[in-house]
Amino acid sequence: MWRKGIPPTCWWECKLVQPSGKPCGEASDGEGEGDPEMTQQETAPVPALLRKTKQPKECFLIQPKETKEGATKTRRRRKKKITDVLAKSEPKPGTPEDLQKLMKDYYSTNRSVIELEELNLPDSCFLKANDLTHSLSSYLKEICPKWVKLRKNHNEKKSVLMLIICSSAVRALELIRSMTAFRGDSKVMKLFAKHIKVQEQVKLLEKRVVHLGVGTPGRIKELIKQGGLNLNPLKFLVFDWNWRDQKLRRMMDIPEIRKEVFELLEMGVLSLCKSESLKLGLF
């Protein structure tokens, strides 16, 4: 006979050890000899695989990455500014065609086709445009070589021989300082609204003869409305076309200035150009 669960060949060789460290057959101090079979079942080692408990697994939520389509949509929403476009492009001198195109675009919404054709100006009314190599004095000398003679023959008050239109009062002062070599003894008047009232300018135009006027289209338009400035003796109208401000905008890029310029052109300038008594220049 052999004990249950242990082959006969190894039963005598197997030694069961009690928790006290003595073999199962020997009784510990103060204890009686117990049943070997029960002792074997109680003290038998548990397999290592059963002792291992399963560790809980951690779950991580991975946030999905932005797709290329989403990034593309974000880039498309950003509008290009005029400064971004002009900073990467080379400056180009203005041409008479630029002025004609702006006029058509401005009046296309409220004018008929026939009325738009009437706005076309003949090429003969345009002076040579600045090619970005001239200073103001050199450009005026080129387009008006007989200025000294014209200045001497002009004696009408409330009028000027030449108007230079720019976008701001600060720019007007810069232009007046830069035309010293051209104007000579000519009388120059500031025609802008900064620190100068319209009534004061009207009185000055009535008192003395003025040859050159430099200012903004809004104030020049107001002087014409109040009768302080007569355009009939006007011979030259020059736009400060190519100059750009800190935001790289030309005067015709500013909506308010562009509107005032076209309103000024309709106050007799277009009719004078068609009669060829007035010449237009783009500086």
C-alpha positions as CSV (number, residue, x, y, z in Angstrom):
1,M,0.0,0.0,0.0
2,W,1.1,3.6,-0.7
3,R,-0.2,6.9,0.4
4,K,-2.7,8.6,-1.8
5,G,-1.1,10.9,-4.4
6,I,2.5,9.8,-3.8
7,P,4.1,7.0,-5.8
8,P,5.5,4.2,-3.8
9,T,9.1,4.6,-5.1
10,C,9.4,8.1,-3.5
11,W,7.1,7.9,-0.5
12,W,9.9,7.2,2.0
13,E,12.2,9.8,0.4
14,C,9.6,12.6,0.7
15,K,10.0,14.6,3.9
16,L,7.2,16.9,4.9
17,V,8.2,19.7,7.1
18,Q,5.9,21.3,9.7
19,P,5.8,25.0,10.2
20,S,8.0,24.5,13.2
21,G,10.8,23.2,11.0
22,K,10.5,19.5,12.1
23,P,9.6,16.7,9.9
24,C,5.9,15.7,9.8
25,G,6.6,12.4,11.6
26,E,8.0,14.1,14.6
27,A,5.7,15.9,17.0
28,S,6.6,19.4,18.0
29,D,6.9,20.5,21.6
30,G,3.6,20.4,23.4
31,E,1.8,18.9,20.4
32,G,0.7,15.4,19.7
33,E,1.5,13.4,16.6
34,G,-1.0,14.2,13.9
35,D,-2.3,12.4,10.9
36,P,0.5,12.4,8.2
37,E,-2.0,12.5,5.4
38,M,-3.8,15.7,6.7
39,T,-0.4,17.3,7.4
40,Q,0.8,16.7,3.9
41,Q,-2.3,18.3,2.4
42,E,-2.1,21.3,4.7
43,T,1.6,22.0,4.2
44,A,2.0,21.1,0.5
45,P,3.4,24.1,-1.5
46,V,1.0,26.0,-3.8
47,P,2.2,26.1,-7.4
48,A,3.8,29.3,-8.4
49,L,1.4,29.9,-11.3
50,L,-1.5,29.9,-8.8
51,R,0.1,32.4,-6.5
52,K,0.4,35.0,-9.2
53,T,-2.5,37.4,-9.3
54,K,-3.6,39.2,-12.4
55,Q,-2.6,42.9,-12.3
56,P,-5.2,45.4,-13.5
57,K,-4.3,46.9,-16.8
58,E,-4.3,50.7,-17.3
59,C,-6.2,52.2,-20.1
60,F,-5.0,55.4,-21.8
61,L,-7.2,57.5,-24.1
62,I,-5.2,58.9,-27.0
63,Q,-6.3,62.2,-28.3
64,P,-6.7,62.0,-32.1
65,K,-4.2,64.2,-34.0
66,E,-5.4,67.1,-36.2
67,T,-5.9,66.0,-39.8
68,K,-4.3,67.8,-42.7
69,E,-7.7,68.9,-43.8
70,G,-8.4,70.6,-40.6
71,A,-5.1,72.5,-40.7
72,T,-5.8,73.5,-44.3
73,K,-9.2,74.9,-43.3
74,T,-7.6,77.0,-40.6
75,R,-5.1,78.4,-43.0
76,R,-7.8,79.3,-45.5
77,R,-9.7,81.3,-43.0
78,R,-6.8,83.8,-42.5
79,K,-7.3,86.7,-44.9
80,K,-4.4,88.1,-46.7
81,K,-3.6,91.7,-45.7
82,I,-2.5,94.3,-48.3
83,T,0.8,94.6,-46.3
84,D,1.5,90.9,-46.8
85,V,1.0,91.2,-50.5
86,L,2.8,94.4,-51.1
87,A,5.8,93.4,-48.9
88,K,6.6,90.6,-51.3
89,S,5.9,92.5,-54.5
90,E,8.1,95.0,-56.2
91,P,6.7,98.6,-56.5
92,K,5.3,99.5,-59.9
93,P,4.8,103.0,-61.1
94,G,1.2,104.2,-61.7
95,T,-0.1,104.6,-65.2
96,P,-3.1,106.4,-66.7
97,E,-4.7,103.0,-67.3
98,D,-4.7,102.5,-63.5
99,L,-6.7,105.6,-63.0
100,Q,-9.1,104.7,-65.7
101,K,-9.7,101.3,-64.3
102,L,-10.3,102.6,-60.8
103,M,-12.9,105.0,-62.1
104,K,-14.8,102.2,-64.0
105,D,-14.7,100.0,-60.9
106,Y,-15.9,102.8,-58.7
107,Y,-18.8,103.9,-60.9
108,S,-19.8,100.4,-62.3
109,T,-22.4,99.8,-59.6
110,N,-24.5,103.0,-60.2
111,R,-23.8,104.0,-63.8
112,S,-25.0,102.6,-67.1
113,V,-22.7,101.5,-69.9
114,I,-23.1,104.7,-71.8
115,E,-22.3,106.8,-68.7
116,L,-19.2,104.7,-68.0
117,E,-18.0,105.4,-71.6
118,E,-18.4,109.1,-71.0
119,L,-16.0,108.9,-68.1
120,N,-13.1,107.7,-70.3
121,L,-10.5,110.4,-70.6
122,P,-8.4,111.0,-73.7
123,D,-4.8,110.0,-73.6
124,S,-3.8,113.6,-74.5
125,C,-4.9,114.9,-71.1
126,F,-2.3,112.7,-69.2
127,L,1.2,113.9,-68.6
128,K,4.2,111.6,-68.4
129,A,3.9,109.4,-65.3
130,N,6.7,109.2,-62.8
131,D,8.9,106.1,-63.3
132,L,10.0,106.1,-59.6
133,T,13.3,107.7,-60.4
134,H,12.2,111.4,-60.0
135,S,12.0,113.6,-57.0
136,L,9.0,115.9,-56.9
137,S,11.0,118.9,-58.1
138,S,12.6,117.0,-61.0
139,Y,9.2,115.5,-62.0
140,L,7.5,118.9,-62.0
141,K,10.3,120.4,-64.1
142,E,9.9,117.7,-66.6
143,I,6.1,118.0,-67.0
144,C,6.1,121.8,-66.8
145,P,9.3,123.3,-68.3
146,K,7.6,126.7,-68.8
147,W,6.6,127.1,-65.2
148,V,8.3,130.5,-64.7
149,K,6.5,132.0,-67.6
150,L,3.1,130.7,-66.5
151,R,3.7,131.9,-62.9
152,K,4.4,135.5,-64.1
153,N,1.3,135.6,-66.2
154,H,-1.0,134.4,-63.4
155,N,-2.7,137.1,-61.5
156,E,-6.2,135.7,-60.6
157,K,-7.2,135.3,-57.0
158,K,-9.2,132.4,-55.6
159,S,-7.4,130.1,-58.0
160,V,-4.1,128.2,-58.5
161,L,-2.2,127.1,-61.5
162,M,-1.1,123.7,-60.1
163,L,-2.8,121.4,-57.6
164,I,-1.0,118.5,-55.9
165,I,-3.3,116.1,-54.2
166,C,-2.0,113.7,-51.4
167,S,-3.5,111.6,-48.7
168,S,-2.7,113.5,-45.5
169,A,-1.6,116.8,-44.0
170,V,1.7,115.4,-42.9
171,R,2.4,114.2,-46.5
172,A,1.5,117.6,-47.8
173,L,4.1,119.3,-45.7
174,E,6.7,116.8,-46.9
175,L,5.8,117.6,-50.5
176,I,6.0,121.3,-49.9
177,R,9.5,121.0,-48.5
178,S,10.7,118.7,-51.3
179,M,9.6,121.1,-54.1
180,T,11.8,124.0,-53.1
181,A,14.0,123.7,-56.2
182,F,11.0,123.9,-58.5
183,R,8.7,126.5,-57.0
184,G,11.3,129.3,-56.7
185,D,9.3,132.5,-55.9
186,S,6.0,130.9,-56.4
187,K,3.3,131.3,-53.7
188,V,2.4,128.0,-52.2
189,M,-0.7,127.4,-50.0
190,K,-1.5,124.5,-47.7
191,L,-5.0,123.1,-48.6
192,F,-5.7,120.6,-45.8
193,A,-7.9,120.5,-42.7
194,K,-5.4,120.0,-39.9
195,H,-5.3,123.1,-37.6
196,I,-6.7,125.3,-40.5
197,K,-10.4,126.3,-40.8
198,V,-12.1,126.5,-44.2
199,Q,-13.0,130.2,-43.7
200,E,-9.4,131.1,-43.0
201,Q,-8.3,129.5,-46.3
202,V,-11.1,131.1,-48.2
203,K,-10.0,134.6,-47.0
204,L,-6.4,133.9,-47.9
205,L,-7.4,132.9,-51.4
206,E,-9.4,136.0,-51.8
207,K,-6.6,138.3,-50.6
208,R,-3.6,137.1,-52.6
209,V,-2.5,135.4,-55.7
210,V,-1.5,131.7,-55.2
211,H,0.4,129.7,-57.8
212,L,0.6,126.3,-56.1
213,G,-1.8,124.4,-53.8
214,V,-0.9,121.2,-52.0
215,G,-3.5,119.4,-49.9
216,T,-6.0,116.6,-49.4
217,P,-9.0,116.0,-51.7
218,G,-11.6,116.5,-48.9
219,R,-10.5,120.0,-48.1
220,I,-10.1,121.0,-51.8
221,K,-13.6,119.7,-52.5
222,E,-14.9,121.8,-49.6
223,L,-13.2,125.0,-50.8
224,I,-14.8,124.5,-54.3
225,K,-18.2,124.1,-52.7
226,Q,-17.9,127.3,-50.7
227,G,-16.7,129.2,-53.7
228,G,-13.2,129.9,-52.3
229,L,-11.4,128.0,-55.1
230,N,-12.1,128.3,-58.9
231,L,-10.8,125.5,-61.1
232,N,-11.0,127.2,-64.5
233,P,-7.5,128.7,-64.4
234,L,-6.1,125.4,-63.2
235,K,-3.5,124.0,-65.6
236,F,-2.0,121.0,-63.8
237,L,-3.5,118.5,-61.4
238,V,-0.9,116.1,-60.0
239,F,-1.7,113.0,-57.8
240,D,0.8,111.8,-55.2
241,W,0.1,108.3,-56.7
242,N,3.1,106.1,-55.9
243,W,3.9,107.1,-52.4
244,R,3.0,104.6,-49.7
245,D,2.4,105.1,-46.0
246,Q,3.6,102.9,-43.1
247,K,1.0,100.3,-44.0
248,L,2.3,100.2,-47.6
249,R,-0.9,101.8,-48.9
250,R,-1.1,104.3,-51.7
251,M,-3.5,107.2,-51.5
252,M,-5.9,105.4,-53.9
253,D,-5.8,102.2,-51.7
254,I,-7.5,104.1,-48.9
255,P,-11.3,103.9,-49.5
256,E,-12.1,107.3,-47.9
257,I,-9.4,109.1,-50.0
258,R,-10.5,107.2,-53.2
259,K,-14.1,108.3,-52.7
260,E,-13.1,112.0,-52.2
261,V,-10.9,111.9,-55.3
262,F,-13.6,110.7,-57.6
263,E,-16.1,113.2,-56.1
264,L,-13.5,115.9,-56.8
265,L,-13.1,114.8,-60.4
266,E,-16.8,115.2,-60.9
267,M,-16.8,118.8,-59.7
268,G,-15.5,120.1,-63.0
269,V,-12.1,118.3,-63.3
270,L,-13.3,115.8,-65.9
271,S,-14.9,118.4,-68.1
272,L,-11.7,120.5,-68.0
273,C,-9.6,117.4,-69.0
274,K,-11.9,116.6,-71.9
275,S,-11.5,120.2,-73.1
276,E,-7.7,119.7,-72.9
277,S,-7.3,122.8,-70.8
278,L,-6.2,120.7,-67.8
279,K,-3.5,118.1,-67.6
280,L,-3.3,115.2,-65.2
281,G,0.0,113.8,-63.7
282,L,0.8,110.8,-61.6
283,F,3.8,111.3,-59.4
